[in-house]
Amino acid sequence: MPALLLNGCTIHYQEYGRGVPVVVTPGGRWAGYVQRVVAAELAKDFRVICWDRRNTDGQSDIVIAGDQSEADIWADDLAALINTLGLAPCYVGEYAGCRITPLLCLKHPHLVKGLMLAWPSGGDYAAERLPKNFYRQYIRAASRHGMQGVIEIDRFAASIAQNPANRERLLTLGPVQFARQMAYWASFFDTSGDLPIAGCRATAEEWASIQVPAIVTGGVDPVHPTPVAQKLHTLLPNARYHDPVVTLEEWDRLFNVVPFPQVSDFQGERIAPVWRSFIRQIEG
């Protein structure tokens, strides 16, 4: 994969197709590979870029530091990627969670031509559940086993397998320093149950200030409940709403049963036509 040095961090990305630029971003600590199906489908008509955010299970660097939320850091990295590749203004799509691209719109509005969100997460349940996977399991490992325990856990272990330098980056951190940084990032979730999106500091007033055309597609499960997407639709002044493209029964058969990226492949098949239609309407 090609790589760029952005904001002091090496970020890997992948490019497909040609034409109107579209950048897609996954949720959780997943790298860009989980967007492979939606990227391949959209690349039939557009130039599509997937990217491995820092601190995920991809090839990009692990950098456990910063005085912003992790979503803000990722949004700044995304802005640097768009600027460096000369993509602006471009369409930005994100599923699931939807914390990064709205912050990009708030911090760097000139870079965005259209905003596409699917399966946004919100409410007290999401705000309490998500930081367990994103932060607390790593804090627990550091507290009990030191940094050696941290490098053995899922996403970070997968990243080290692809980028061995990430092992040393983690081992050079003290467990207290590491745990404090992760706890700081987790606090943005712990205090977000009343905000439109779990883990995203943007208030309702800030969401209402986003002027670009947008489309919001609902989720169906407790972490990505449909009312969260419906609320975003009412907040965004230039947005359209799309009903969930996955049923609750389908989600129950897949989630926590079929591993990623197969789950994301299924999501990508369903969301690609929605996003393609949205882009064509705006471009038309």
N, C-alpha and C positions, 0 to 999 in steps of 0.2 A: 504493500500500500504506500502511496505517496505520503510525505510528512512535511509539516511546516513548524517552525519555531514561532509560537504565538504566546505573548504574555509570559515569556520565560519558561514555557512548557512545550514539549514536542507533541504535536497533535497529528494523528494519522487520519486520513480520509480516503474515500473511494468515490469515483465519478462514473456516471452512466449516461448514455444518450447525449442529445444535443438539442439546443433551442432555448426556450424560456427557462431560466434557472430556478430550481426548487431545492431547498435544503431540508432534509428530514432528520428529526432528532428523537431518539427513544427515551423512555422513562427509566426509573430505577437506577441500577448500576450496570445496565446492559450497554454494550458497545453497539456501533452502527450496524453490525451484521444482522441484528434482529429486525432491521428494516429492509432486508434483502428483497422480499416479495413486493412490497409497496414501491420500492425503488425501481425494481425491474419493470413493473407495470407502468409506472409513470414515465420511465425512460423511453418508452415507445413513442412518446410525444414531446418530452421535455428533457432538459439537461438536469440531472438529479445528483445531488451530493449527499452521501452518508458520512458520518464522522464518529470517531471514537473519542468521547469526552474524557478528560483527565479523570483518574480515580474510578474507572469502570473496569470491565473484564476484557478490554481490548488492548491494542498495542500502544496507546498513548501513555505518557508519563503519569505516575502517581505522585501527587504533590499535596501533602496534608498540611495546608497552611492557608491563611487568608483571614481578613477581617470582615468579609462579606459572607452572606449565605452561600452555600455551595451552588445553588441555582443561579445566583447573581454572577458568580465566577464563571460558570458555564455559559451564561448569556454573553459575558464579555469575550470569552473565547470564541463563541459563535460569531460575534460581531467582527472579531479580528480575522476569522476564516473567510467570511463574506467579503470583507475589504481586500484581503490579500489575493483572493481568487478573482476579484473584480466582478462579483455577482450582483451587486446592488443596482437598483432595488430588486429584490427577489421574493418568491413565495417561500414561506417557512411552515413546515408541518411538524406536528408533534403528537405522539401517542405512546404510552398513556401517562397520566399524571398532569402534564401540561403546565409545568412551572417555568420553563426556560424561555420559550419563544414569546410569551407575553412580556416577560422582563426585557427581552430584546426590543420589543416594540416600545416599551416605556423609556428605555435608556438610549436606544439608537433608532428612533422612528424612521429616519431617512433610508435605512437599509431594507425596509420591509414593504413589499407591494401587496401582499395578501397573507392572512393568518389562517391556518387550518389546524384545528384542535379536535382530538377525539379521545374519548374515555378520560375526561378530566376527573381528578380525585378531589374530594372535599368533605367537610364535616368532621365531627369529633372522632368517629370511628377510624377514618383514614389518618387523621392527625395523630392518633395514638398507635395505630398498627404499623404504619410505614416506617417510622424511625427505628423500630425494633430490627428490621432487616437492613436498613441503610446505615445504621450507626451503632446501635446498642450491642449487637453481636460482636462487633469489632472492639468496642470498649470492654466488654466482658473478657474477651480473649486477651487483650493487653493487660488487664488487671490481674488475671489468673496465671497467664503463661508468658507474659512479656511479648515483645515484638515477634519472637519466633512463633508464637501462637497466632498472631495476626496474619502472617504471610501464608498460613496454611488454610485460610478460610476462603471459600468459594470464589467471589469475584476477584479478589486480590491475587489469589493463587493462580487463577486463569490468566490474569494480566502478566504475572511474572513468567508464566510459561511462554508467552509471546514476546515479552520485553524483559529479559533477565535483569537489566539495570534497575528495574523497579524493586527487586528484592533488597538491594543495598540501600535504596532510597528509604524503604520502610525500616530496615534494621538500624539505620543511623539515627532514627528518632527514638527518644526516650519514651517509655510507655505512658508516663504522666503527661508529657507534651502531646503525644498522640491522642490520649483519651480526652484531654481538655479540648483539643480542636474538634474532635468528633462530637463531643457533648455540646459545644457551641453551635455546630451545624444542626444537631438534632433539635436544639431549642427553637429553631425556626419552624419546625413541625409542631413541637409541644405547645406553641402559642398561636397556632393557626386554625384551630377548630371553628372559629367564628369568621374566618376570611373566606373569600370565594373559592380559593384553591388551597388545599393542604400543602404546607411547606413552601408556599410562595407568599412573600411579604406584601404583595400588591393589594391595596384596599379596593373596595367597591368603587370609590371615586377615581382611583387610578385606572381601573379597568374601563370606566366610562370615558376616560380621556383618549383611549386608543381609537384612532379614526380610520385605520385601514380596513378594507373589506375583509370580512372574516366568515368562517363557517365553523360551527360547533356541533359535534356529533356525540350523542350521549352514550354513557356506559350503562350497565345493568346490575352490577354487583355492589356490595356494601362499600368497597373502597372507591368505586367509580359510579356513584348513584346517578340515575337519570336527572333528578332535580338540580344537581350541580351544573350540568351542561345547560339546562333550561334557564338557570339563573344567569349564567354567563351570557347567554343569548340576549337576555333583557338588559344586561349592563353594557354590552358592546353596542355602540350607536349604529354601526354599519355591518351588522351580522345577520346571518341566516342560520336557522336551526335544522339539523337532520336527526331524525329518529335513530335510535340504536340499530346498528347493522348486525348485531349479534343478539340472539335471544338469551334469556336467563337460563333456559334449559341447555343450550349449547355451551354457555359459559361454565355451568356446573359440570358438564362432561369433560371440559378441557382444563380449566384452571386448577392448579395443584395436582393434576392427574397426568396431563401430557406436558413434557418438559419444553422449555424454550430451546431453540427458536421456533419450534413447531406451532406453539400458541400464537406467536407473533406473525408467523406465516399465514395462519388462518385470519388473523385480524387484518393483515395487509391486503389479502385478497378481497376482503369486504370493503375496506376504506378507500382503496385506490380508485374505484370508479367515482366515488363521491368527490374526492379531491380533484380528479381529472375534470369532471364536469364543472366544478367551481372555477378552476383556472381558466378553462375554455370560455366560460361566461364572462369573466373579468377581462380576458384578453380580447374577446369578440366585440 
